[in-house]
């Protein structure tokens, strides 16, 4: 698994997250944090330290439970991204 594949998956996830309509304030905060983390990783192509990916992984795992029932497509992409990060040793 390479970073190019991971970044493609992050672009897909970011696109899906842009379409999500949230009612709950907790979900909004989690959503905003995830969007910012993903944007940061996608905008800077080189030089990310491992910690940025670990923070994203933690945020995805936290968000998975919150979005699971209401947004199945997003949670599928989150799960796939978590798996990709794990295969990269993150």
Secondary structure, DSSP 8 states (H G I E B T S, - for coil): --HHHHHHHHHHHHHHHHH----SHHHHHHHHHHHHHHHHHHH--S---HHHHHHHHHHHHHHHHHHTTT-HHHHHHHHHHHHHHHHTT-
